[in-house]
Amino acid sequence: MRKDIHIGYEHFKNSNELSEIEQALFEKAKSAREKAYAPYSDFFVGCAILLENGDIFSGSNQENAAFPSGLCAERTTLYWVAANFPNEKIKKIFIVGGPKEFSENNPPIPPCGSCRQSIIEYETKQNENIELYFANLNEETIKVHSIKDLLPFSFDGTYL
């Protein structure tokens, strides 16, 4: 028996289509991207996280010559937030990424598999979806209502 998977998402052509808080998250993630340390890949990513209390925190990817010692922007930001605000729910995660030398052809960059797995951990922990946005520098944005939309057969602690 075959079952199809349908991914629910929204596509925005520019930031004018985003809400005020979504635009603020885009700008924070874009600004964080500029602080990335990516001398090996020249792939710069910024992330902004909105907590339930309204606070916004951001971070960027940090590479290391000893691969895989570096860390993606999503996990850098997510782990810092979780370590400093362990009981605060995460409402939204906004990612802006792409090559340092951005071109008009670069699409919105989704989180990698490791970041998806990390996000599912916190979504499961808080028992509430986290809206996820990923965008390029042209402000083209994809929104999913849960990381489960990008990781439908997810693995979490219930399997252990």
DSSP file with accessible surface (Angstrom, degrees, kcal/mol):
  #  RESIDUE AA STRUCTURE BP1 BP2  ACC     N-H-->O    O-->H-N    N-H-->O    O-->H-N    TCO  KAPPA ALPHA  PHI   PSI    X-CA   Y-CA   Z-CA
    1    1 A M              0   0  208      0, 0.0     2,-0.4     0, 0.0     0, 0.0   0.000 360.0 360.0 360.0 123.5    0.0    0.0    0.0
    2    2 A R        -     0   0  208      2,-0.0     2,-0.4     0, 0.0     0, 0.0  -0.795 360.0-172.5 -96.7 136.5    1.5    3.3   -1.1
    3    3 A K        -     0   0  168     -2,-0.4     2,-0.3     2,-0.0     0, 0.0  -0.995  16.7-137.8-126.3 133.5    0.9    6.5    0.8
    4    4 A D        -     0   0   97     -2,-0.4     2,-0.5     2,-0.0    -2,-0.0  -0.643  10.2-136.1 -89.3 148.6    2.0    9.8   -0.5
    5    5 A I        -     0   0   90     -2,-0.3     2,-0.5     2,-0.0    -1,-0.0  -0.896  16.3-163.5-103.3 129.9    3.6   12.5    1.7
    6    6 A H        -     0   0  161     -2,-0.5     2,-0.6     2,-0.0    -2,-0.0  -0.963   8.4-147.6-115.3 127.1    2.4   16.0    1.2
    7    7 A I        -     0   0   85     -2,-0.5     2,-0.5   143,-0.0   142,-0.1  -0.852   8.7-146.6 -97.8 119.8    4.5   18.9    2.6
    8    8 A G        +     0   0   38     -2,-0.6   137,-0.4     2,-0.0     2,-0.3  -0.730  37.1 144.4 -84.1 125.3    2.5   21.9    3.7
    9    9 A Y        -     0   0  138     -2,-0.5     2,-0.4   135,-0.1   135,-0.2  -0.982  40.4-134.1-153.9 163.3    4.4   25.1    3.2
   10   10 A E  E     -A  143   0A  72    133,-2.5   133,-2.7    -2,-0.3     2,-0.5  -0.951  16.0-151.4-120.3 145.3    4.0   28.7    2.2
   11   11 A H  E     -A  142   0A  70     -2,-0.4     2,-0.5   131,-0.2   131,-0.2  -0.974   9.1-170.2-121.4 125.0    6.1   30.6   -0.3
   12   12 A F  E     -A  141   0A  21    129,-3.2   129,-2.7    -2,-0.5     3,-0.1  -0.961  14.6-156.6-116.3 130.5    6.8   34.3   -0.1
   13   13 A K  S    S-     0   0  132     -2,-0.5     2,-0.3   127,-0.2    -1,-0.1   0.789  76.7  -2.4 -76.0 -30.3    8.4   36.2   -2.9
   14   14 A N  S >  S-     0   0   54    126,-0.1     3,-1.7   127,-0.1     4,-0.2  -0.969  78.5 -95.0-155.2 171.5    9.7   39.1   -0.7
   15   15 A S  G >  S+     0   0   11     -2,-0.3     3,-1.7     1,-0.3     8,-0.1   0.676 109.3  77.0 -69.1 -16.5    9.6   40.3    2.9
   16   16 A N  G 3  S+     0   0  131      1,-0.3    -1,-0.3     7,-0.0     7,-0.1   0.762  92.0  56.2 -62.4 -22.5    6.6   42.6    2.2
   17   17 A E  G <  S+     0   0   93     -3,-1.7    -1,-0.3     2,-0.0     2,-0.2   0.544  95.1  87.4 -85.4  -7.4    4.5   39.5    2.4
   18   18 A L  S <  S-     0   0    9     -3,-1.7    -3,-0.0    -4,-0.2     5,-0.0  -0.563  84.4-105.7 -91.2 157.2    5.8   38.6    5.9
   19   19 A S     >  -     0   0   50     -2,-0.2     4,-2.6     1,-0.1     5,-0.2  -0.210  39.1 -99.7 -70.2 170.8    4.3   39.8    9.2
   20   20 A E  H  > S+     0   0  171      1,-0.2     4,-2.1     2,-0.2     5,-0.1   0.917 125.0  46.3 -61.2 -43.5    6.2   42.5   11.1
   21   21 A I  H  > S+     0   0   64      2,-0.2     4,-2.4     1,-0.2    -1,-0.2   0.898 111.6  52.0 -68.6 -36.6    7.7   39.9   13.5
   22   22 A E  H  > S+     0   0   15      2,-0.2     4,-2.4     1,-0.2    -2,-0.2   0.903 109.1  50.3 -65.4 -38.8    8.7   37.7   10.6
   23   23 A Q  H  X S+     0   0   69     -4,-2.6     4,-2.4     2,-0.2    -2,-0.2   0.906 109.8  50.8 -64.4 -40.1   10.4   40.7    8.9
   24   24 A A  H  X S+     0   0   41     -4,-2.1     4,-2.4     1,-0.2    -2,-0.2   0.911 110.4  49.2 -64.2 -40.8   12.3   41.4   12.1
   25   25 A L  H  X S+     0   0    0     -4,-2.4     4,-2.7     2,-0.2     5,-0.2   0.904 109.3  52.7 -64.6 -41.0   13.4   37.8   12.3
   26   26 A F  H  X S+     0   0    0     -4,-2.4     4,-2.8     1,-0.2    -2,-0.2   0.942 110.6  47.2 -57.6 -48.3   14.6   37.9    8.7
   27   27 A E  H  X S+     0   0   94     -4,-2.4     4,-2.5     1,-0.2    -2,-0.2   0.899 112.5  49.2 -63.5 -39.9   16.6   41.1    9.4
   28   28 A K  H  X S+     0   0  104     -4,-2.4     4,-2.4     2,-0.2    -1,-0.2   0.913 113.9  45.7 -65.3 -43.3   18.2   39.5   12.6
   29   29 A A  H  X S+     0   0    0     -4,-2.7     4,-2.2     2,-0.2    -2,-0.2   0.909 112.9  50.7 -66.3 -40.8   19.1   36.3   10.7
   30   30 A K  H  X S+     0   0   61     -4,-2.8     4,-1.1    -5,-0.2    -2,-0.2   0.921 112.1  47.1 -62.2 -43.0   20.5   38.3    7.8
   31   31 A S  H  < S+     0   0   52     -4,-2.5     3,-0.5     1,-0.2     4,-0.4   0.908 111.0  51.4 -65.8 -41.2   22.6   40.4   10.1
   32   32 A A  H >< S+     0   0    2     -4,-2.4     3,-1.7     1,-0.2    -1,-0.2   0.869 101.3  63.2 -63.2 -36.2   23.8   37.3   11.9
   33   33 A R  H >< S+     0   0   17     -4,-2.2     3,-1.8     1,-0.3    -1,-0.2   0.874  94.8  60.1 -55.8 -37.9   24.8   35.8    8.6
   34   34 A E  T 3< S+     0   0  135     -4,-1.1    -1,-0.3    -3,-0.5    -2,-0.2   0.704 101.9  54.2 -65.9 -17.6   27.3   38.6    8.1
   35   35 A K  T <  S+     0   0  144     -3,-1.7    -1,-0.3    -4,-0.4    -2,-0.2   0.338  81.0 127.4 -97.5   4.6   29.1   37.4   11.3
   36   36 A A    <   -     0   0   12     -3,-1.8     2,-0.7    -4,-0.2    26,-0.2  -0.269  56.0-140.8 -61.5 148.9   29.5   33.8   10.1
   37   37 A Y  B     +f   62   0B 116     24,-2.4    26,-2.6     1,-0.1     3,-0.1  -0.920  45.4 142.7-110.7  98.6   33.0   32.3   10.2
   38   38 A A     >  +     0   0    2     -2,-0.7     4,-1.9    24,-0.2     5,-0.2  -0.388   0.0 146.8-137.5  57.9   33.1   30.3    7.0
   39   39 A P  T  4 S+     0   0   62      0, 0.0    -1,-0.1     0, 0.0    -2,-0.0   0.677  77.6  45.7 -72.2 -14.0   36.6   30.5    5.5
   40   40 A Y  T  4 S+     0   0  110     -3,-0.1    -2,-0.1     3,-0.1    25,-0.0   0.853 126.3  22.1 -96.8 -40.7   36.5   26.9    4.1
   41   41 A S  T  4 S-     0   0   59      2,-0.1    59,-0.1    58,-0.0     3,-0.1   0.687  81.8-143.1 -99.6 -21.4   33.1   26.7    2.5
   42   42 A D     <  +     0   0   84     -4,-1.9    58,-3.4     1,-0.2     2,-0.6   0.824  58.5 134.5  54.2  32.3   32.3   30.4    1.9
   43   43 A F  E     -B   99   0A  73     56,-0.3     2,-0.5    -5,-0.2    -1,-0.2  -0.943  40.7-162.6-114.7 108.6   28.7   29.4    2.8
   44   44 A F  E     +B   98   0A  23     54,-2.2    54,-1.3    -2,-0.6     2,-0.4  -0.826  11.5 176.5-103.1 128.0   27.3   32.0    5.2
   45   45 A V  E     -B   97   0A  12     -2,-0.5    16,-1.6    52,-0.2     2,-0.3  -0.991   8.3-171.1-133.3 137.1   24.2   31.2    7.3
   46   46 A G  E     -BC  96  60A   0     50,-3.0    50,-2.5    -2,-0.4     2,-0.4  -0.927   5.4-164.8-123.4 152.0   22.4   33.3   10.0
   47   47 A C  E     -BC  95  59A   0     12,-2.6    12,-2.1    -2,-0.3     2,-0.4  -0.994   5.6-167.9-138.0 140.8   19.6   32.2   12.3
   48   48 A A  E     -BC  94  58A   0     46,-2.6    46,-3.0    -2,-0.4     2,-0.4  -0.995   7.9-160.7-129.2 137.2   17.2   34.0   14.5
   49   49 A I  E     -BC  93  57A   0      8,-3.1     8,-2.2    -2,-0.4     2,-0.5  -0.974   5.3-152.9-121.8 131.2   15.0   32.4   17.1
   50   50 A L  E     -BC  92  56A  18     42,-2.7    41,-2.9    -2,-0.4    42,-1.4  -0.904  14.4-154.0-101.8 124.6   11.8   34.0   18.6
   51   51 A L  E >   -B   90   0A   1      4,-2.8     3,-2.2    -2,-0.5    39,-0.2  -0.571  29.9-107.7 -92.4 163.3   10.9   32.8   22.1
   52   52 A E  T 3  S+     0   0  103     37,-2.7    38,-0.1     1,-0.3    -1,-0.1   0.820 119.1  60.1 -59.7 -30.3    7.5   32.8   23.6
   53   53 A N  T 3  S-     0   0   75     36,-0.3    -1,-0.3     1,-0.1    35,-0.0   0.470 121.9-105.9 -78.3  -1.1    8.4   35.7   25.8
   54   54 A G  S <  S+     0   0   45     -3,-2.2    -2,-0.1     1,-0.3     2,-0.1   0.303  74.9 137.3  96.9 -10.1    9.1   37.8   22.7
   55   55 A D        -     0   0   72     -5,-0.1    -4,-2.8     1,-0.0     2,-0.4  -0.443  39.2-153.1 -69.9 145.6   12.9   37.8   23.0
   56   56 A I  E     -C   50   0A  42     -6,-0.2     2,-0.3    -2,-0.1    -6,-0.2  -0.979  12.8-177.6-122.0 132.1   14.9   37.2   19.7
   57   57 A F  E     -C   49   0A  47     -8,-2.2    -8,-3.1    -2,-0.4     2,-0.3  -0.955   5.3-166.2-127.4 148.9   18.3   35.7   19.7
   58   58 A S  E     +C   48   0A  56     -2,-0.3     2,-0.3   -10,-0.2   -10,-0.2  -0.892  10.7 167.6-134.9 162.9   20.6   35.1   16.7
   59   59 A G  E     -C   47   0A  14    -12,-2.1   -12,-2.6    -2,-0.3     2,-0.3  -0.955  17.5-138.3-160.9 174.8   23.7   33.2   15.7
   60   60 A S  E     -C   46   0A  10     -2,-0.3   -14,-0.2   -14,-0.2   -27,-0.1  -0.893  34.7 -81.1-139.4 167.2   25.7   32.1   12.7
   61   61 A N        -     0   0   13    -16,-1.6   -24,-2.4    -2,-0.3     2,-0.4  -0.409  37.6-159.4 -71.0 146.9   27.6   29.1   11.4
   62   62 A Q  B     -fG  37  71B  77      9,-2.7     9,-2.7   -26,-0.2   -24,-0.2  -0.964   8.5-162.0-132.9 111.4   31.1   28.6   12.7
   63   63 A E        -     0   0   29    -26,-2.6     2,-0.3    -2,-0.4     3,-0.0  -0.437   3.5-161.7 -92.6 169.2   33.6   26.5   10.8
   64   64 A N        -     0   0   74     -2,-0.1     6,-0.3     1,-0.1     5,-0.2  -0.990  28.9-125.9-148.8 143.5   36.8   24.8   11.8
   65   65 A A  S    S+     0   0   63     -2,-0.3     2,-1.5     1,-0.2    -1,-0.1   0.804 103.6  71.7 -61.7 -27.6   39.7   23.4    9.8
   66   66 A A  S >  S-     0   0   55      2,-0.0     3,-2.7    -3,-0.0    -1,-0.2  -0.666 100.0-123.8 -90.0  82.3   39.2   20.1   11.6
   67   67 A F  T 3  S+     0   0  141     -2,-1.5    -2,-0.1     1,-0.3    -4,-0.0  -0.405  88.2  24.7 -61.1 139.1   36.0   19.0   10.0
   68   68 A P  T 3  S+     0   0  124      0, 0.0    -1,-0.3     0, 0.0    -3,-0.1  -0.626  95.6  95.7-102.7  43.9   33.4   18.3   11.4
   69   69 A S    <   +     0   0   80     -3,-2.7    -2,-0.2    -5,-0.2    -4,-0.1   0.646  68.7  88.6 -71.4 -13.7   34.2   20.4   14.4
   70   70 A G        -     0   0   25     -6,-0.3     2,-0.4    -4,-0.1    -7,-0.3  -0.142  68.4-138.6 -74.7 178.1   32.3   23.4   13.1
   71   71 A L  B     -G   62   0B  59     -9,-2.7    -9,-2.7   -11,-0.1    -2,-0.1  -0.999  12.4-114.7-145.7 140.7   28.6   24.0   13.7
   72   72 A C     >  -     0   0   35     -2,-0.4     4,-2.6   -11,-0.2     5,-0.2  -0.260  31.1-113.5 -67.2 157.8   25.7   25.2   11.7
   73   73 A A  H  > S+     0   0    0      1,-0.2     4,-2.4     2,-0.2     5,-0.3   0.881 114.4  56.0 -60.3 -39.6   23.9   28.5   12.5
   74   74 A E  H  > S+     0   0   12      1,-0.2     4,-2.9     2,-0.2    -1,-0.2   0.941 112.9  39.2 -62.4 -46.6   20.7   26.8   13.5
   75   75 A R  H  > S+     0   0   45      2,-0.2     4,-2.6     1,-0.2     5,-0.4   0.885 112.3  56.6 -73.9 -36.3   22.4   24.6   16.1
   76   76 A T  H  X S+     0   0   41     -4,-2.6     4,-1.5     2,-0.2    -2,-0.2   0.960 117.1  35.9 -55.6 -48.4   24.7   27.3   17.3
   77   77 A T  H  X S+     0   0    4     -4,-2.4     4,-2.6    -5,-0.2     5,-0.2   0.930 117.4  51.3 -72.6 -46.2   21.7   29.5   18.0
   78   78 A L  H  X S+     0   0    1     -4,-2.9     4,-2.8    -5,-0.3     5,-0.2   0.921 111.6  46.4 -59.7 -46.8   19.3   26.7   19.2
   79   79 A Y  H  X S+     0   0   91     -4,-2.6     4,-2.3     2,-0.2    -1,-0.2   0.890 112.4  50.3 -67.7 -37.5   21.8   25.2   21.7
   80   80 A W  H  X S+     0   0  126     -4,-1.5     4,-1.9    -5,-0.4     5,-0.2   0.946 113.0  46.2 -64.7 -45.8   22.7   28.7   23.1
   81   81 A V  H  X S+     0   0    1     -4,-2.6     4,-2.7     1,-0.2    -2,-0.2   0.937 113.8  48.4 -61.1 -46.9   19.0   29.5   23.6
   82   82 A A  H  < S+     0   0   16     -4,-2.8    -1,-0.2     1,-0.2    -2,-0.2   0.871 111.9  49.7 -64.2 -35.4   18.2   26.1   25.1
   83   83 A A  H  < S+     0   0   79     -4,-2.3    -1,-0.2    -5,-0.2    -2,-0.2   0.843 120.6  34.9 -71.8 -32.3   21.1   26.4   27.5
   84   84 A N  H  < S+     0   0   82     -4,-1.9    -2,-0.2     1,-0.2    -1,-0.2   0.683 131.7  27.6 -97.2 -20.7   20.2   29.9   28.7
   85   85 A F    ><  +     0   0   59     -4,-2.7     3,-1.7    -5,-0.2    -1,-0.2  -0.471  68.2 162.1-137.0  62.2   16.4   29.6   28.5
   86   86 A P  T 3  S+     0   0   62      0, 0.0    -1,-0.1     0, 0.0    -4,-0.1   0.722  77.3  42.4 -62.8 -21.5   15.6   25.9   29.1
   87   87 A N  T 3  S+     0   0  155     -3,-0.1     2,-0.5     2,-0.1    -5,-0.1   0.366  90.9 100.7-106.5   4.3   12.0   26.5   30.1
   88   88 A E  S <  S-     0   0   55     -3,-1.7     2,-0.2    -7,-0.2    -3,-0.1  -0.776  72.5-124.7 -93.9 131.4   11.1   29.0   27.4
   89   89 A K        -     0   0   66     -2,-0.5   -37,-2.7     1,-0.1     2,-0.5  -0.485  15.8-130.5 -75.2 142.8    9.2   27.8   24.4
   90   90 A I  E     +B   51   0A   5    -39,-0.2   -39,-0.2    -2,-0.2     3,-0.1  -0.817  26.7 176.6 -92.0 125.5   10.6   28.4   20.9
   91   91 A K  E     +     0   0A  68    -41,-2.9    40,-2.3    -2,-0.5     2,-0.3   0.838  61.0   9.9 -96.9 -43.9    8.0   29.9   18.6
   92   92 A K  E     -Bd  50 131A  30    -42,-1.4   -42,-2.7    38,-0.2     2,-0.4  -0.998  50.8-162.4-143.5 144.8    9.8   30.6   15.4
   93   93 A I  E     -Bd  49 132A   3     38,-2.4    40,-2.7    -2,-0.3     2,-0.4  -0.999  12.8-168.2-125.2 129.1   13.2   29.9   13.7
   94   94 A F  E     -Bd  48 133A   0    -46,-3.0   -46,-2.6    -2,-0.4     2,-0.4  -0.980   2.8-169.5-122.5 128.8   14.3   32.0   10.8
   95   95 A I  E     -Bd  47 134A   0     38,-2.2    40,-2.6    -2,-0.4     2,-0.4  -0.959   8.5-176.9-122.0 132.4   17.3   31.0    8.6
   96   96 A V  E     +Bd  46 135A   0    -50,-2.5   -50,-3.0    -2,-0.4     2,-0.3  -0.994  26.9 145.4-126.6 122.2   19.0   33.1    5.9
   97   97 A G  E     +B   45   0A   0     38,-1.7    12,-0.2    -2,-0.4   -52,-0.2  -0.950   5.6 115.4-152.0 171.3   21.8   31.5    4.1
   98   98 A G  E     -B   44   0A   0    -54,-1.3   -54,-2.2    -2,-0.3     4,-0.1  -0.846  64.5 -32.8 150.7 177.8   23.8   30.9    0.9
   99   99 A P  E     -B   43   0A  40      0, 0.0   -56,-0.3     0, 0.0     3,-0.1  -0.223  56.7-116.8 -57.7 149.7   27.2   31.4   -0.7
  100  100 A K  S    S+     0   0  108    -58,-3.4     2,-1.4     1,-0.3   -57,-0.1   0.925 115.3  54.9 -53.8 -45.7   29.1   34.5    0.5
  101  101 A E  S    S-     0   0  157    -59,-0.3    -1,-0.3     2,-0.0     2,-0.1  -0.678  92.5-159.1 -89.7  84.3   29.0   35.8   -3.1
  102  102 A F        -     0   0   46     -2,-1.4     2,-0.3    -3,-0.1    -2,-0.1  -0.350   8.6-166.4 -68.6 140.4   25.2   35.6   -3.4
  103  103 A S    >   -     0   0   51     -2,-0.1     3,-1.8     1,-0.0    34,-0.1  -0.868  36.1-108.0-122.9 164.1   23.6   35.5   -6.8
  104  104 A E  T 3  S+     0   0  146     -2,-0.3    34,-0.0     1,-0.3    -2,-0.0   0.717 116.0  61.3 -61.0 -20.7   20.0   36.0   -8.0
  105  105 A N  T 3  S+     0   0  146      2,-0.1    -1,-0.3     0, 0.0    -3,-0.0   0.514  73.9 111.8 -87.8  -5.8   19.8   32.3   -8.7
  106  106 A N    <   -     0   0   29     -3,-1.8    32,-0.2    -7,-0.0     3,-0.1  -0.570  59.2-146.8 -72.6 123.6   20.4   31.1   -5.1
  107  107 A P        -     0   0   75      0, 0.0    28,-0.1     0, 0.0     2,-0.1  -0.300  35.9 -73.4 -80.0 170.2   17.2   29.6   -3.7
  108  108 A P        -     0   0   15      0, 0.0    28,-0.2     0, 0.0    27,-0.1  -0.439  54.0-129.0 -59.1 138.0   16.1   29.7    0.0
  109  109 A I        -     0   0   34     26,-0.8    26,-0.3   -12,-0.2     3,-0.1  -0.837  19.0-152.4-100.9 116.1   18.4   27.4    1.9
  110  110 A P        -     0   0   50      0, 0.0     2,-0.1     0, 0.0    24,-0.0  -0.337  33.3 -85.3 -78.8 165.4   16.7   24.8    4.2
  111  111 A P        -     0   0    1      0, 0.0    23,-0.0     0, 0.0   -16,-0.0  -0.375  46.9-111.5 -68.3 149.1   18.3   23.4    7.3
  112  112 A C     >  -     0   0   56      1,-0.1     4,-2.5    -3,-0.1     5,-0.2  -0.168  35.6 -95.1 -70.4 174.0   20.6   20.4    6.9
  113  113 A G  H  > S+     0   0   51      1,-0.2     4,-2.4     2,-0.2     5,-0.2   0.884 124.1  52.1 -61.2 -41.2   19.7   16.9    8.2
  114  114 A S  H  > S+     0   0   67      1,-0.2     4,-2.1     2,-0.2    -1,-0.2   0.907 111.6  47.1 -64.0 -40.0   21.6   17.4   11.5
  115  115 A C  H  > S+     0   0    0      2,-0.2     4,-2.8     1,-0.2     5,-0.2   0.901 109.6  53.5 -69.2 -38.4   19.8   20.7   12.2
  116  116 A R  H  X S+     0   0   55     -4,-2.5     4,-2.4     1,-0.2    -2,-0.2   0.930 109.8  48.3 -59.5 -44.6   16.4   19.2   11.3
  117  117 A Q  H  X S+     0   0   67     -4,-2.4     4,-1.4     1,-0.2    -1,-0.2   0.902 112.0  49.3 -64.0 -39.0   17.1   16.4   13.9
  118  118 A S  H  X S+     0   0   15     -4,-2.1     4,-1.3     1,-0.2    -2,-0.2   0.911 110.6  49.8 -66.9 -40.9   18.1   19.0   16.5
  119  119 A I  H  X S+     0   0    3     -4,-2.8     4,-2.4     1,-0.2     3,-0.2   0.914 106.4  55.5 -65.2 -40.5   15.1   21.1   15.9
  120  120 A I  H  X S+     0   0    0     -4,-2.4     4,-2.6     1,-0.2     5,-0.2   0.867 101.8  59.5 -61.5 -32.7   12.8   18.1   16.2
  121  121 A E  H  X S+     0   0   97     -4,-1.4     4,-2.4     1,-0.2    -1,-0.2   0.935 110.0  40.5 -60.5 -44.8   14.3   17.4   19.6
  122  122 A Y  H  X S+     0   0   47     -4,-1.3     4,-2.3    -3,-0.2    -2,-0.2   0.853 113.0  54.0 -76.4 -32.4   13.2   20.8   20.9
  123  123 A E  H  X>S+     0   0    1     -4,-2.4     5,-1.4     2,-0.2     4,-0.7   0.927 112.9  44.3 -64.0 -42.3    9.8   20.6   19.2
  124  124 A T  H ><5S+     0   0   47     -4,-2.6     3,-0.6    -5,-0.2    -2,-0.2   0.925 111.7  53.8 -66.4 -43.9    9.2   17.3   20.9
  125  125 A K  H 3<5S+     0   0  124     -4,-2.4    -2,-0.2     1,-0.2    -1,-0.2   0.909 115.5  38.2 -58.7 -43.7   10.5   18.6   24.3
  126  126 A Q  H 3<5S-     0   0   27     -4,-2.3    -1,-0.2     2,-0.2    -2,-0.2   0.533 100.7-135.7 -88.3  -5.2    8.1   21.5   24.3
  127  127 A N  T <<5S+     0   0  149     -4,-0.7     2,-0.3    -3,-0.6    -3,-0.2   0.868  72.1  98.6  54.1  40.9    5.3   19.5   22.8
  128  128 A E  S   <S-     0   0   56     -5,-1.4    -2,-0.2    -6,-0.2    -1,-0.2  -0.967  78.6-102.7-156.6 139.2    4.5   22.3   20.4
  129  129 A N        -     0   0   82     -2,-0.3     2,-0.5    -3,-0.1    17,-0.2  -0.242  25.1-145.2 -61.7 150.0    5.3   23.1   16.8
  130  130 A I        -     0   0    1    -41,-0.0     2,-0.2   -38,-0.0    17,-0.2  -0.985  17.8-129.4-115.4 120.7    8.0   25.5   15.9
  131  131 A E  E     -d   92   0A  48    -40,-2.3   -38,-2.4    -2,-0.5     2,-0.4  -0.540  26.4-156.8 -68.7 137.2    7.4   27.6   12.8
  132  132 A L  E     -dE  93 144A   1     12,-2.6    12,-2.8    -2,-0.2     2,-0.4  -0.968  13.0-176.8-124.7 130.1   10.4   27.4   10.5
  133  133 A Y  E     -dE  94 143A   0    -40,-2.7   -38,-2.2    -2,-0.4     2,-0.4  -0.974   2.4-174.6-122.9 137.5   11.3   29.9    7.8
  134  134 A F  E     +dE  95 142A  17      8,-2.4     8,-2.7    -2,-0.4     2,-0.3  -1.000  15.2 167.6-134.9 137.8   14.2   29.7    5.4
  135  135 A A  E     -dE  96 141A   0    -40,-2.6   -38,-1.7    -2,-0.4   -26,-0.8  -0.882  28.0-131.2-141.5 166.3   15.2   32.5    3.0
  136  136 A N    >   -     0   0    0      4,-1.6     3,-1.7    -2,-0.3   -38,-0.1  -0.595  45.8 -92.8-109.8-179.7   17.7   33.8    0.6
  137  137 A L  T 3  S+     0   0   40      1,-0.3   -33,-0.1   -40,-0.2   -39,-0.1   0.661 121.9  67.4 -71.8 -13.6   19.1   37.4    0.5
  138  138 A N  T 3  S-     0   0   55    -32,-0.2    -1,-0.3     2,-0.1  -123,-0.1   0.370 116.7-113.5 -81.7   2.9   16.5   38.3   -2.1
  139  139 A E    <   +     0   0   51     -3,-1.7     2,-0.3     1,-0.3    -2,-0.1   0.510  66.5 149.7  75.8   6.9   13.9   37.9    0.7
  140  140 A E        -     0   0   54   -126,-0.1    -4,-1.6  -129,-0.0     2,-0.4  -0.598  28.8-170.8 -69.1 128.7   12.4   34.8   -1.0
  141  141 A T  E     -AE  12 135A   0   -129,-2.7  -129,-3.2    -2,-0.3     2,-0.4  -0.970  25.7-158.3-133.9 140.4   11.1   32.8    2.0
  142  142 A I  E     -AE  11 134A  27     -8,-2.7    -8,-2.4    -2,-0.4     2,-0.4  -0.953  16.5-163.9-111.6 136.4    9.7   29.3    2.6
  143  143 A K  E     -AE  10 133A  19   -133,-2.7  -133,-2.5    -2,-0.4     2,-0.3  -0.978   8.8-177.8-123.4 131.9    7.6   28.7    5.7
  144  144 A V  E     - E   0 132A   1    -12,-2.8   -12,-2.6    -2,-0.4  -135,-0.1  -0.931  26.6-137.5-121.4 151.3    6.7   25.4    7.3
  145  145 A H  S    S+     0   0   73   -137,-0.4     2,-0.3    -2,-0.3  -136,-0.1   0.586  86.2  10.6 -85.8  -9.4    4.5   25.1   10.4
  146  146 A S  S >  S-     0   0    6    -17,-0.2     3,-1.9   -14,-0.1     4,-0.4  -0.961  70.4-118.9-162.2 149.6    6.7   22.3   11.9
  147  147 A I  G >> S+     0   0    0     -2,-0.3     3,-1.7     1,-0.3     4,-1.2   0.787 109.9  75.3 -62.7 -23.1   10.0   20.7   11.3
  148  148 A K  G 34 S+     0   0   84      1,-0.3    -1,-0.3     2,-0.2     6,-0.1   0.764  83.4  66.1 -61.4 -22.5    8.0   17.5   10.8
  149  149 A D  G <4 S+     0   0   42     -3,-1.9    -1,-0.3     1,-0.2    -2,-0.2   0.812 111.0  34.4 -66.0 -30.1    7.0   19.0    7.4
  150  150 A L  T <4 S+     0   0   26     -3,-1.7    -2,-0.2    -4,-0.4    -1,-0.2   0.534 129.9  35.9 -98.2 -10.1   10.7   18.6    6.4
  151  151 A L    ><  +     0   0   41     -4,-1.2     3,-0.6     1,-0.1    -1,-0.2  -0.547  67.5 165.8-141.0  66.6   11.3   15.4    8.4
  152  152 A P  T 3  S+     0   0   64      0, 0.0     2,-0.6     0, 0.0    -1,-0.1   0.811  77.2  47.1 -64.4 -29.2    8.1   13.4    8.2
  153  153 A F  T 3  S+     0   0  176      2,-0.0     2,-0.0    -5,-0.0    -5,-0.0  -0.482  89.0 172.5-105.3  61.5    9.6   10.1    9.4
  154  154 A S    <   -     0   0   20     -3,-0.6     2,-0.5    -2,-0.6   -37,-0.0  -0.306  28.1-136.4 -76.6 155.3   11.4   11.8   12.3
  155  155 A F        +     0   0  102     -2,-0.0     2,-0.2     3,-0.0    -1,-0.1  -0.933  34.2 155.8-110.9 128.8   13.2   10.0   15.1
  156  156 A D    >   -     0   0   23     -2,-0.5     3,-2.0   -32,-0.0     4,-0.2  -0.810  58.3 -75.0-140.5-174.5   12.8   11.1   18.7
  157  157 A G  G >  S+     0   0   41      1,-0.3     3,-1.4    -2,-0.2   -36,-0.0   0.648 113.4  77.7 -62.4 -16.1   13.0    9.9   22.2
  158  158 A T  G 3  S+     0   0  111      1,-0.3    -1,-0.3     0, 0.0    -3,-0.0   0.723  90.2  57.4 -67.8 -17.8    9.8    7.9   22.0
  159  159 A Y  G <         0   0  155     -3,-2.0    -1,-0.3     0, 0.0    -2,-0.2   0.568 360.0 360.0 -84.9 -11.9   11.7    5.2   20.0
  160  160 A L    <         0   0  168     -3,-1.4    -3,-0.0    -4,-0.2    -4,-0.0  -0.557 360.0 360.0 -89.3 360.0   14.3    4.7   22.8
